[in-house]
Amino acid sequence: MLLLSVGIVIVSVAVAIVVAAYSFARPLPLDPRAAALRIAAAAAALSVGSAVMRLIGDRDVNVVSVTFPADTTFVVSIGLMCVAMTMVRQRLARFAAGATLLAGLTVATSSVLLPPDAARIVLLCTLALAGGACATLALHNTVLPRPPRIVIAVATAFYALHCATRALAFLTNGSDAVFGAAPFGVSSLAAALLANALVAAAIVMLFLPVARETTAVSRAWTTLTIADWRLVVDAYGILRARELVSELQIAVRDRDPDAVTVRHGISTTLLSPMQILTTYLPYEYGWQPHEVALIDERTEQRAA
């Protein structure tokens, strides 16, 4: 059993490291939605590994060493969901990744060095903070579709509140409190499973095409064009002006295959397309800030 649990944690951590490293180490940043899916998949792998290790520990009371890797991987899995919600901003994503690593090290260290009761408090508080942070970041994300973001926010906020309640009850009533039992007792396991199921459903929703996210009544189209075309041609020359239009259209179509070409630009249903383009046009095509400023954005509602 011990060897099996060690194998599970090694495989889970390896998957998470490979996926996260690929997302951050690329010479050009990934599309925020694609990056979020990759990081969320790594978080799911860690969550599954943690659940399996916990079940192994529950079936064999002698496997004490299963506890701290299971707790650590579960905390890191929530932290990786925070990273997934921040992939639109590389600096914030790197900060979230560092905070995730710190949270995992804190839980692992406390599980080894502190008494069980103190380690339990550290675990519950860390889970509450990580869940609350993930809920907040999901609500403020402007790139991913709204429905799955709301599901992720509700699930992680629910689990954060659950952990905070258990930590408070444990601190006020001690280890004999109803909610102060082992952090992965029956009620906590049910809460974790419910939160994981909701997050898993949200991840599946992220794979749906952007074109299906809105209804026929509220479908929003954003038209992006190179404004003041004559002035741009005079300032940059006709070849560079056409190149700007071509690069703008390709950048948008790479992220929205259903985008429609218009005169001197393109029309798309992407959420916050200017935020995406401002982040990635300089990386992908070497656009300067004054060239990005040439883009004119107009939003309108159309029937599907």
C-alpha positions as CSV (number, residue, x, y, z in Angstrom):
1,M,0.0,0.0,0.0
2,L,2.8,2.4,0.9
3,L,4.6,1.8,-2.4
4,L,1.3,2.3,-4.3
5,S,0.7,5.6,-2.6
6,V,4.2,6.8,-3.2
7,G,3.8,5.8,-6.9
8,I,0.6,7.7,-7.2
9,V,2.0,10.9,-5.7
10,I,5.1,10.7,-7.9
11,V,3.0,10.3,-11.1
12,S,0.6,13.1,-10.0
13,V,3.3,15.5,-9.2
14,A,5.2,14.6,-12.4
15,V,2.1,15.3,-14.5
16,A,1.5,18.7,-12.8
17,I,5.2,19.7,-13.1
18,V,5.4,18.9,-16.8
19,V,2.1,20.6,-17.7
20,A,2.9,23.7,-15.6
21,A,6.5,23.9,-16.9
22,Y,5.3,23.7,-20.5
23,S,2.8,26.5,-20.0
24,F,5.4,28.8,-18.5
25,A,8.6,27.9,-20.4
26,R,7.3,28.4,-24.0
27,P,9.1,31.1,-25.9
28,L,5.6,32.5,-26.8
29,P,2.8,32.5,-24.3
30,L,-0.1,30.1,-24.7
31,D,-3.6,31.4,-25.4
32,P,-5.1,32.1,-21.9
33,R,-7.9,29.6,-22.5
34,A,-5.6,26.8,-23.6
35,A,-3.2,27.5,-20.8
36,A,-6.0,27.5,-18.2
37,L,-7.2,24.1,-19.5
38,R,-3.7,22.6,-19.3
39,I,-3.2,23.9,-15.7
40,A,-6.7,22.8,-14.7
41,A,-5.9,19.3,-16.1
42,A,-2.8,19.2,-13.9
43,A,-4.9,20.2,-10.9
44,A,-7.3,17.4,-11.7
45,A,-4.5,14.9,-11.8
46,L,-3.3,16.0,-8.4
47,S,-6.8,16.0,-6.9
48,V,-7.4,12.4,-8.1
49,G,-4.0,11.3,-6.8
50,S,-4.8,12.9,-3.4
51,A,-8.2,11.2,-3.2
52,V,-6.7,7.8,-4.0
53,M,-4.0,8.2,-1.4
54,R,-6.5,9.3,1.2
55,L,-8.7,6.2,0.5
56,I,-5.6,4.0,0.9
57,G,-4.8,5.6,4.2
58,D,-8.4,5.2,5.4
59,R,-8.4,1.5,4.5
60,D,-5.1,0.9,6.2
61,V,-4.7,2.7,9.5
62,N,-1.0,1.7,9.7
63,V,-0.2,3.8,6.6
64,V,0.5,7.0,8.5
65,S,3.0,8.3,5.9
66,V,0.1,8.6,3.4
67,T,-1.4,11.6,5.2
68,F,1.0,14.4,4.5
69,P,1.5,13.7,0.7
70,A,-2.2,13.4,0.3
71,D,-2.9,16.7,2.1
72,T,-0.1,18.4,0.2
73,T,-1.2,17.3,-3.2
74,F,-4.8,18.4,-2.4
75,V,-3.6,21.9,-1.4
76,V,-1.4,22.1,-4.5
77,S,-4.3,21.0,-6.7
78,I,-6.5,24.0,-5.5
79,G,-3.5,26.3,-5.9
80,L,-3.1,25.2,-9.5
81,M,-6.7,26.1,-10.2
82,C,-5.7,29.6,-8.9
83,V,-2.9,29.6,-11.5
84,A,-5.3,28.5,-14.2
85,M,-7.5,31.4,-13.4
86,T,-4.6,33.9,-13.8
87,M,-3.0,32.6,-17.0
88,V,-4.1,35.7,-18.9
89,R,-1.5,37.7,-16.9
90,Q,1.9,36.0,-16.8
91,R,3.2,38.0,-13.8
92,L,0.1,37.2,-11.7
93,A,0.2,33.6,-12.8
94,R,3.8,33.3,-11.7
95,F,2.9,34.8,-8.4
96,A,0.1,32.3,-8.0
97,A,2.4,29.5,-8.9
98,G,4.9,30.7,-6.2
99,A,2.1,31.0,-3.6
100,T,1.0,27.5,-4.5
101,L,4.5,26.1,-4.0
102,L,4.7,27.9,-0.7
103,A,1.3,26.5,0.5
104,G,2.3,23.0,-0.4
105,L,5.6,23.3,1.4
106,T,3.8,24.8,4.4
107,V,1.4,21.9,4.7
108,A,4.0,19.3,4.1
109,T,6.4,20.8,6.7
110,S,3.7,21.2,9.3
111,S,2.5,17.7,8.8
112,V,6.0,16.4,9.5
113,L,7.2,18.8,12.2
114,L,4.1,19.9,14.1
115,P,1.8,17.9,16.4
116,P,-1.3,16.4,14.7
117,D,-3.7,19.0,16.1
118,A,-1.5,22.0,15.0
119,A,-0.9,20.5,11.6
120,R,-4.7,20.0,11.1
121,I,-5.3,23.7,11.8
122,V,-2.6,24.7,9.3
123,L,-4.1,22.4,6.7
124,L,-7.7,23.7,7.2
125,C,-6.6,27.3,7.1
126,T,-4.5,26.8,4.0
127,L,-7.4,25.1,2.3
128,A,-9.7,27.9,3.2
129,L,-7.3,30.5,1.9
130,A,-6.6,28.7,-1.3
131,G,-10.3,28.0,-2.0
132,G,-11.2,31.7,-1.3
133,A,-8.4,32.9,-3.5
134,C,-9.5,30.6,-6.3
135,A,-13.2,31.8,-6.1
136,T,-12.1,35.4,-6.2
137,L,-9.8,34.9,-9.2
138,A,-12.5,32.9,-11.0
139,L,-14.9,35.8,-10.6
140,H,-12.4,38.3,-11.9
141,N,-11.2,36.3,-14.9
142,T,-12.3,38.1,-18.1
143,V,-11.1,35.6,-20.7
144,L,-12.7,32.3,-19.8
145,P,-16.5,31.8,-20.4
146,R,-18.7,33.0,-17.6
147,P,-20.8,29.9,-16.8
148,P,-17.8,27.6,-15.9
149,R,-16.1,30.5,-14.0
150,I,-19.2,30.9,-11.9
151,V,-19.3,27.1,-11.2
152,I,-15.6,27.1,-10.2
153,A,-16.2,30.2,-8.0
154,V,-19.2,28.6,-6.2
155,A,-17.5,25.3,-5.7
156,T,-14.2,26.6,-4.3
157,A,-16.0,29.3,-2.2
158,F,-18.2,26.5,-0.7
159,Y,-15.2,24.4,0.2
160,A,-13.3,27.4,1.6
161,L,-16.3,28.2,3.8
162,H,-16.5,24.5,4.9
163,C,-12.8,24.4,5.8
164,A,-12.9,27.8,7.6
165,T,-15.9,26.6,9.7
166,R,-14.1,23.4,10.7
167,A,-10.9,25.3,11.6
168,L,-13.0,27.8,13.7
169,A,-14.8,25.0,15.5
170,F,-11.5,23.2,16.1
171,L,-9.9,26.3,17.6
172,T,-12.9,27.1,19.8
173,N,-13.9,23.6,20.9
174,G,-10.8,21.5,20.5
175,S,-10.3,18.1,18.9
176,D,-13.5,16.8,20.3
177,A,-15.6,19.2,18.2
178,V,-18.0,17.8,15.7
179,F,-16.3,19.8,12.9
180,G,-12.9,19.5,14.4
181,A,-12.4,15.8,13.6
182,A,-9.8,14.7,11.0
183,P,-10.0,17.2,8.1
184,F,-10.9,14.4,5.7
185,G,-13.6,12.8,7.8
186,V,-17.0,11.9,6.4
187,S,-18.4,15.4,6.1
188,S,-15.2,16.8,4.8
189,L,-14.8,14.0,2.3
190,A,-18.3,14.6,1.0
191,A,-17.7,18.4,0.7
192,A,-14.4,17.7,-1.1
193,L,-16.1,15.3,-3.5
194,L,-18.9,17.8,-4.2
195,A,-16.4,20.6,-4.9
196,N,-14.3,18.4,-7.1
197,A,-17.4,17.2,-9.1
198,L,-18.4,20.8,-9.7
199,V,-15.0,21.9,-10.7
200,A,-14.7,18.9,-13.1
201,A,-18.0,19.8,-14.7
202,A,-16.7,23.4,-15.1
203,I,-13.5,22.1,-16.8
204,V,-15.6,20.1,-19.2
205,M,-17.6,23.3,-19.9
206,L,-14.4,25.1,-20.8
207,F,-13.9,22.7,-23.7
208,L,-17.1,23.8,-25.3
209,P,-16.7,26.3,-28.3
210,V,-16.9,29.9,-27.5
211,A,-19.7,30.2,-30.0
212,R,-22.0,28.1,-27.8
213,E,-21.5,30.3,-24.7
214,T,-24.1,32.9,-25.4
215,T,-27.7,32.8,-26.4
216,A,-29.3,34.1,-29.6
217,V,-30.6,37.1,-27.7
218,S,-27.4,38.2,-26.0
219,R,-24.7,37.1,-28.4
220,A,-22.1,39.9,-28.5
221,W,-19.8,40.5,-31.5
222,T,-16.8,42.7,-31.3
223,T,-15.4,44.2,-34.5
224,L,-11.7,45.0,-34.5
225,T,-10.3,47.2,-37.3
226,I,-7.3,49.3,-38.0
227,A,-8.7,52.8,-37.5
228,D,-7.9,55.9,-39.6
229,W,-6.8,53.7,-42.5
230,R,-5.6,56.5,-44.7
231,L,-3.5,58.0,-42.0
232,V,-2.0,54.6,-41.2
233,V,-1.1,54.0,-44.9
234,D,0.5,57.4,-45.0
235,A,2.4,56.8,-41.8
236,Y,3.4,53.2,-42.2
237,G,3.1,52.5,-45.9
238,I,0.6,50.3,-47.7
239,L,2.6,47.1,-47.2
240,R,2.9,47.5,-43.4
241,A,-0.7,48.6,-43.1
242,R,-1.9,45.5,-44.9
243,E,0.5,43.4,-42.7
244,L,-1.1,44.8,-39.6
245,V,-4.5,43.9,-40.8
246,S,-3.4,40.4,-41.7
247,E,-1.7,39.8,-38.4
248,L,-4.7,41.1,-36.5
249,Q,-7.0,38.8,-38.4
250,I,-4.7,35.7,-37.9
251,A,-4.3,36.4,-34.2
252,V,-8.0,36.6,-33.6
253,R,-8.8,33.6,-35.9
254,D,-6.3,31.4,-34.0
255,R,-8.4,31.9,-30.9
256,D,-11.9,32.1,-32.6
257,P,-12.1,29.9,-35.7
258,D,-15.6,31.3,-36.3
259,A,-14.4,34.9,-36.5
260,V,-15.7,36.8,-39.6
261,T,-13.4,38.9,-41.8
262,V,-14.4,42.5,-42.3
263,R,-12.8,45.5,-44.1
264,H,-9.5,46.3,-42.5
265,G,-10.2,43.9,-39.6
266,I,-12.2,41.1,-38.2
267,S,-15.4,40.5,-36.1
268,T,-15.3,37.9,-33.2
269,T,-17.4,36.6,-30.3
270,L,-14.3,36.4,-28.0
271,L,-14.7,37.7,-24.5
272,S,-12.5,40.9,-24.0
273,P,-10.6,40.4,-27.3
274,M,-8.6,43.7,-26.8
275,Q,-7.3,42.4,-23.5
276,I,-6.1,39.2,-25.3
277,L,-4.6,41.1,-28.2
278,T,-2.8,43.7,-26.0
279,T,-1.1,40.8,-24.2
280,Y,-0.2,38.6,-27.2
281,L,0.3,40.7,-30.3
282,P,3.6,42.1,-29.0
283,Y,4.8,38.5,-28.2
284,E,3.5,36.8,-31.4
285,Y,4.1,39.5,-34.0
286,G,6.3,42.1,-32.4
287,W,3.7,44.9,-32.3
288,Q,4.7,48.1,-30.7
289,P,2.4,49.9,-28.2
290,H,1.6,52.6,-30.8
291,E,0.6,49.9,-33.3
292,V,-1.7,48.2,-30.8
293,A,-3.3,51.6,-30.2
294,L,-4.3,51.7,-33.8
295,I,-7.0,49.0,-33.2
296,D,-10.5,50.3,-33.0
297,E,-13.0,48.2,-31.1
298,R,-16.8,48.2,-31.6
299,T,-19.2,45.8,-29.8
300,E,-22.8,45.0,-30.9
301,Q,-25.5,42.4,-30.2
302,R,-26.5,40.1,-33.0
303,A,-28.9,37.2,-33.3
304,A,-27.2,33.8,-33.5
